[in-house]
């Protein structure tokens, strides 16, 4: 079948203007640092009768005992060892949590939130459902429900990551409506970006899609050695670039993947390498990045006046 050539202007999200790196702010992070680094731990719970979720085997039977139990290992075992590692290395965790974790294993969430300077971030109710497939009213209800449940655990929840990075065209409006300050859904820059919505501004904080154990290790088949080497290379390059302009680096982890003992052993080595150099960068959480970036924007606006 023949098709008409598409020669008109292509559609864009119309949330943010194009920004070349040459126009990036020259401001610095706290204490004059150029690189802001955060480590995110995703605490997720899945319905036993759902086929949604990361999979070791795509050919598992229904009910999917193989993949369900593999993911459940993260909440029962891997997540606890990772929390101990973060505590030992003094990493302030960005705790990205399904609200169903509160119902299933609240002690695990409490353990992570007991770590100094931890931040709690909304992540839908469950990763058994994709947010972008919900009707408008249902998506709004889900976001409001998650905010209410999470704020009962932590006084302030400012950020959101959609399950499976699944957005509708309305998601930014609904996040702003429900008083979220920032989203982690977009991976289009190494610096925060101000989004426009019908309900006011929303900040986009960079969240990694490759320095992320799910897409890199599971569907793409990278080894833990390769994944950890990617973390180290990303760190070295962004640290070098940060000498000229501020940068943000995130590391996204899941207990059922890097909490497996052989992966845990290798990840521990890489995190120790990065933490041995913590004087060279700002180790932080997304909400603090959002807060300081907002102060950048105010300074840039003052210069323009």
Beta strands, then each sheet from edge to edge (+ up, - down):
strand 1: 35-43
strand 2: 93-97
strand 3: 119-122
strand 4: 159-160
strand 5: 182-183
strand 6: 193-195
strand 7: 202-204
strand 8: 247-254
strand 9: 282-283
sheet 1: 3+ 2+ 1+ 8+
sheet 2: 3+ 2+ 1+ 9+
sheet 3: 4+ 5+ 7+ 6-
end
